[in-house]
């Protein structure tokens, strides 16, 4: 017998665990530290992008047909296939999965070693991705294992840290030199990569509901959205608590600490050596649950688009071995690789998510093409600038576009591109009618 409430809670918790990686743990305290007394607007900005965009991605993918391959279909079949593969590589073996293994070593293992060598990183990688293979090798059990076993432990660990920090804060938030706390928080939320991952996770969530007997599309979409809301409620609590902890540390620690060190110092101040151990467990679980969710979904995706020429289990092993090797280069190097790639992809992904959510109100589907092209051109030049290939005359023009100072120069060009596409096709169709 189906129990929709129980299934929604189970999937919501599993979705939270899949999203919540080490980046989600590191960014809010750092943001709170920078914001100080202005931590509330900074937190709101972060929640909108870090959690709100994720929910938007789940809704968009569900309405598009439940697969990331459908999100870009209105732009064109070839674009949709290329875009979905690129997203899967980014949130999979290219960037996100290796980062989970690297972070587990640097925060979960390294602090307890007196003289670590390269061998320690290799051993950690083997154990970490061995566990990932174990949990993902049977796709039908992924959600249950993550949702029922790992997520409660993760949530309890985080809540212990947050409650202690609220009841007995380590300091008081102070005024900082942050000028636009909401904008800073809004931009910081992109670093989680959860908006991209949401389009990936929607597919496995809908697949789970199908296995549970929910066969009509309307029920699948409704249950997936409800599970997404449960997940986002968890993020609001965790992000709010972690941002506040960072704000209380603004009067305690000197500037210059990176995100990892700051988070470890906060927890150690709150709970001592026990806190450091708890943090290591929390980070390791956060990374492992994210790795499990991403690896399972990537395995299903690539085995499907390869038409079964390479099986699911073989792809899982290939992804895990490659990610294990990549993780050894360390978090900083992985982040350096990811920055320009994310600058190029994120604006396009956001435009596609918004358009898919309101798709029933879009009669002229060419709007998709124009909006994506407008966003792509701006993000392309911003990406070239970030890797030292700056075209100054063009960049100077881009800097004058509204919202450019906030990092959203692509918004207006996307709107203009969509309108031009609509007007152009309308005029073209009118000429065709007249000629006939």
C-alpha positions in Angstrom: 0.0 0.0 0.0 1.3 3.4 -0.9 2.0 5.9 1.8 2.5 9.2 0.1 3.3 11.2 3.3 6.0 8.7 4.3 7.5 8.6 0.8 7.6 12.4 0.6 9.4 12.7 3.9 11.9 9.9 3.0 12.6 11.4 -0.4 12.8 15.0 1.1 15.4 13.8 3.6 17.4 11.9 0.9 17.3 15.0 -1.4 18.6 17.1 1.4 21.5 14.7 1.9 22.2 14.5 -1.8 22.4 18.3 -2.1 24.3 18.9 1.2 28.0 18.7 0.4 31.0 20.2 2.2 30.5 23.5 0.3 27.1 23.9 1.8 28.8 23.6 5.2 31.7 26.0 4.5 30.0 28.9 2.7 27.4 30.0 5.2 29.8 30.5 8.2 32.2 32.4 5.9 29.3 34.6 4.7 28.2 35.3 8.2 31.7 36.2 9.3 32.0 38.7 6.4 28.5 40.1 7.1 28.7 40.5 10.9 25.7 42.4 12.1 24.3 42.3 8.5 24.1 38.5 8.6 20.3 38.4 8.1 20.1 40.0 4.6 23.2 38.0 3.6 21.6 34.8 4.8 18.4 35.6 2.9 20.3 36.2 -0.3 22.2 32.9 0.1 19.0 30.9 0.8 17.4 32.3 -2.4 20.1 31.0 -4.6 21.5 28.1 -2.5 18.0 26.7 -1.7 15.5 28.5 -3.8 17.2 27.9 -7.1 17.5 24.3 -6.3 13.7 24.0 -5.7 13.3 26.0 -9.0 15.4 23.4 -10.8 13.5 20.5 -9.4 10.1 22.1 -10.4 11.5 23.0 -13.9 12.9 19.5 -14.6 9.7 17.8 -13.3 7.5 20.0 -15.6 9.9 19.4 -18.5 9.3 15.6 -18.3 11.5 14.5 -15.4 14.8 14.4 -17.2 17.6 16.9 -17.5 17.6 16.0 -21.2 14.3 17.7 -21.6 15.2 21.0 -19.9 16.8 22.4 -23.1 14.6 20.6 -25.7 12.9 23.8 -26.9 16.3 25.3 -27.9 17.0 22.2 -30.0 17.7 18.5 -29.8 21.5 18.7 -30.3 21.8 21.6 -27.8 19.7 19.7 -25.2 21.9 16.6 -25.5 25.1 18.7 -25.3 23.9 20.8 -22.4 22.7 17.8 -20.4 26.0 16.0 -20.9 27.9 19.1 -19.8 25.8 19.5 -16.7 26.2 15.8 -15.8 30.0 16.1 -16.2 30.2 19.2 -14.0 28.1 17.9 -11.1 29.6 14.5 -11.7 33.1 13.3 -12.4 34.5 16.5 -13.8 34.1 18.8 -10.7 31.6 17.9 -7.9 32.3 14.2 -7.2 36.1 14.6 -7.0 35.6 17.6 -4.7 33.7 15.5 -2.2 36.6 13.0 -1.9 39.2 15.8 -1.6 37.2 17.7 1.1 36.7 14.5 3.1 40.5 14.1 3.3 41.2 17.7 4.0 38.6 18.2 6.7 37.7 14.7 7.9 41.1 13.0 8.0 44.0 15.6 7.7 43.3 17.4 11.0 44.0 14.2 13.0 47.3 13.5 11.3 50.7 14.8 12.5 52.7 14.2 9.4 50.5 13.3 6.5 51.9 12.3 3.2 50.5 11.7 -0.3 49.8 8.1 0.7 47.1 9.2 3.2 45.2 11.1 0.5 45.3 8.0 -1.7 44.1 5.7 1.0 41.3 8.1 1.9 40.3 8.3 -1.7 40.2 4.5 -2.1 38.0 4.1 1.1 35.7 7.0 0.2 35.0 5.9 -3.4 34.8 2.3 -2.4 31.9 3.2 -0.1 30.4 5.3 -3.0 30.5 2.2 -5.3 28.9 0.1 -2.6 25.9 2.4 -2.0 25.3 3.1 -5.7 25.8 -0.3 -7.3 22.1 -1.2 -6.7 20.1 1.8 -7.9 16.7 0.8 -6.4 18.1 1.0 -2.9 20.0 4.3 -3.2 17.2 6.6 -1.9 16.3 4.3 1.0 19.9 3.9 2.2 20.7 7.6 2.0 17.4 8.8 3.4 17.0 6.3 6.3 20.5 5.8 7.4 22.9 8.6 6.6 20.6 11.7 6.6 19.5 11.5 10.2 23.1 11.2 11.4 24.1 14.2 9.3 21.1 16.3 10.5 21.8 15.5 14.2 25.4 16.4 13.9 24.7 19.8 12.3 21.9 20.6 14.8 24.1 19.9 17.8 26.7 22.4 16.4 24.1 25.0 15.7 22.1 24.7 18.9 25.3 25.0 21.0 26.3 28.1 19.0 22.9 29.7 19.6 22.7 28.9 23.3 26.3 29.7 24.1 27.6 31.9 21.2 31.4 32.3 21.0 31.0 36.1 20.4 28.8 38.8 19.1 28.3 40.0 15.5 30.1 43.2 14.8 29.8 45.8 12.0 32.0 44.9 9.0 32.9 46.6 5.8 30.4 44.6 3.7 28.4 47.0 1.5 25.8 44.8 -0.1 25.1 41.9 2.2 22.1 40.6 0.3 24.0 40.7 -3.0 27.0 39.0 -1.5 24.8 36.2 -0.1 23.0 35.9 -3.4 26.2 35.5 -5.3 27.7 33.1 -2.7 24.8 30.7 -3.2 25.9 29.9 -6.7 29.1 28.3 -5.4 27.2 25.4 -4.0 26.4 24.2 -7.5 23.0 23.0 -6.2 21.0 24.7 -8.9 22.8 22.5 -11.5 22.5 19.4 -9.3 18.8 20.0 -8.9 18.2 19.3 -12.6 20.1 16.0 -12.2 18.5 14.8 -8.9 14.9 15.4 -10.2 15.2 12.4 -12.5 16.3 9.9 -9.8 13.5 11.2 -7.4 10.8 10.7 -10.1 12.3 7.3 -10.8 11.9 6.4 -7.1 8.2 7.5 -7.1 7.6 5.3 -10.2 9.1 2.3 -8.3 6.7 3.1 -5.5 3.7 2.8 -7.8 3.0 6.4 -8.7 2.5 5.9 -12.4 0.7 9.1 -13.5 2.8 12.1 -14.4 0.7 14.6 -12.3 1.3 12.6 -9.1 5.0 12.3 -9.8 5.4 16.0 -10.4 3.4 16.9 -7.3 5.3 14.5 -5.0 8.6 15.6 -6.4 7.9 19.2 -5.7 6.6 18.4 -2.2 9.8 16.4 -1.5 11.8 19.4 -2.8 10.0 21.7 -0.4 10.8 19.4 2.6 14.5 19.4 1.5 14.5 23.2 1.2 13.0 23.6 4.7 15.9 21.7 6.1 18.3 24.0 4.2 16.7 27.1 5.6 17.2 25.9 9.1 20.8 24.8 8.5 21.9 27.8 6.4 20.3 30.2 8.9 22.1 28.5 11.8 25.5 28.3 10.1 25.3 31.9 8.9 24.6 33.0 12.5 27.5 31.0 13.8 29.8 32.8 11.3 28.4 36.2 12.4 29.1 35.5 16.0 32.7 34.7 15.1 33.3 38.1 13.4 34.3 39.5 16.8 36.5 36.6 17.7 38.8 35.6 14.8 41.1 37.7 12.7 40.5 38.1 9.0 42.5 36.1 6.5 41.3 32.6 7.4 39.9 30.5 4.6 36.5 28.9 4.8 37.7 25.6 6.0 39.9 26.9 8.8 37.1 29.3 9.9 34.5 26.6 10.2 36.9 24.3 12.1 37.8 27.1 14.5 34.1 28.0 15.1 33.3 24.3 15.9 36.4 23.8 18.0 35.5 27.0 20.0 32.0 25.7 20.6 32.7 22.0 21.4 36.5 21.6 21.8 38.2 18.5 20.5 34.9 16.7 20.5 33.6 19.4 18.2 36.4 18.8 15.8 35.6 15.1 15.7 31.9 15.8 15.2 32.8 18.2 12.4 34.9 15.6 10.7 32.0 13.1 10.9 29.6 15.7 9.6 31.8 16.7 6.7 32.5 13.1 5.7 28.8 12.2 5.8 27.9 15.3 3.8 30.5 14.5 1.2 29.6 10.8 1.0 25.9 11.4 0.7 26.5 13.9 -2.1 28.9 11.5 -3.9 26.3 8.7 -3.6 23.5 10.8 -5.1 25.7 12.2 -7.9 27.4 9.0 -8.8 24.1 7.0 -9.0 22.4 9.6 -11.2 25.4 10.0 -13.5 25.6 6.2 -13.8 22.0 6.0 -14.9 22.3 9.0 -17.3 25.4 7.8 -19.1 24.3 4.2 -19.4 21.0 5.5 -20.9 22.5 7.8 -23.5 25.1 5.2 -24.5 22.1 2.8 -25.2 23.4 0.2 -22.8 26.7 -0.2 -24.7 28.4 0.4 -21.3 26.4 -0.9 -18.3 25.4 1.0 -15.2 27.7 -0.9 -12.9 30.7 -0.4 -15.2 30.0 3.4 -15.5 29.7 3.6 -11.7 33.2 2.0 -11.3 34.7 4.2 -14.1 33.3 7.4 -12.5 34.5 6.4 -9.0 38.0 5.5 -10.2 38.4 8.7 -12.2 37.0 10.8 -9.3 39.3 9.1 -6.9 42.3 10.0 -9.0 41.1 13.6 -9.5 40.4 14.1 -5.7 44.1 13.6 -4.9 44.9 17.0 -6.5 43.1 18.8 -3.7 40.1 21.1 -3.2 41.8 24.3 -4.2 42.9 23.0 -7.6 39.5 21.5 -8.3 37.8 24.9 -7.4 40.2 26.7 -9.8 39.2 24.4 -12.6 35.5 24.8 -11.8 35.2 28.6 -11.6 35.3 29.5 -15.3 33.2 26.5 -16.3 30.5 27.5 -13.8 30.5 31.1 -14.9 29.7 29.9 -18.4 27.0 27.4 -17.6 25.1 28.9 -14.7 23.3 31.8 -16.5 22.1 29.4 -19.2 20.9 26.9 -16.6 18.9 29.6 -14.7 17.3 30.9 -17.8 16.2 27.4 -18.9 14.8 26.7 -15.4 12.7 29.9 -15.3 11.4 29.3 -18.8 10.5 25.7 -18.1 8.6 26.7 -15.0 6.4 29.1 -16.9 6.4 27.1 -20.2 2.6 26.9 -20.5 2.5 30.6 -20.8 5.1 30.7 -23.6 3.3 30.3 -26.9 6.3 31.2 -29.1 9.0 28.6 -28.1 11.7 30.6 -30.0 11.9 32.7 -26.9 14.0 29.9 -25.4 16.6 30.2 -28.2 16.8 34.0 -28.0 17.0 34.1 -24.2 19.7 31.4 -24.0 21.8 33.1 -26.8 21.6 36.4 -25.0 22.7 34.9 -21.7 25.4 32.8 -23.3 27.1 35.7 -25.1 27.5 37.7 -21.9 28.6 34.7 -19.8 31.1 33.7 -22.5 32.9 37.1 -22.3 32.8 37.0 -18.5 34.4 33.6 -18.6 37.1 34.6 -21.1 37.8 37.6 -18.8 38.2 35.2 -15.8 40.8 33.1 -17.5 42.9 36.1 -18.6 41.5 36.5 -22.2 39.9 39.8 -21.6 38.4 41.8 -24.5 38.4 45.3 -22.8 36.1 47.2 -25.2 33.4 44.5 -24.9 33.9 44.1 -21.1 33.6 47.9 -20.7 30.2 47.7 -22.5 29.1 44.7 -20.4 30.0 46.6 -17.2 27.4 49.3 -18.1 24.5 46.8 -18.4 22.1 47.0 -15.5 22.8 44.5 -12.7 26.4 44.0 -14.0 27.9 45.2 -10.7 26.0 42.5 -8.9 27.3 39.8 -11.3 24.0 39.5 -13.3 24.9 41.3 -16.5 23.3 38.4 -18.5 19.8 39.1 -17.2 18.9 42.0 -19.5 20.5 40.5 -22.6 18.6 37.3 -22.0 15.3 39.2 -21.8 16.1 41.2 -24.9 17.2 38.1 -26.8 13.9 36.4 -26.0 11.9 39.4 -27.1 13.9 39.7 -30.3 13.4 36.0 -31.1 9.6 36.4 -30.5 9.3 39.5 -32.6 11.5 38.1 -35.4 9.5 34.9 -35.7 6.2 36.8 -35.5 7.3 39.0 -38.3 8.6 36.1 -40.3 5.3 34.2 -39.9 3.4 37.3 -40.9 5.4 37.6 -44.1 4.9 34.0 -44.9 1.1 34.4 -44.6 1.1 37.5 -46.8 3.2 35.7 -49.5 0.7 32.8 -49.5 
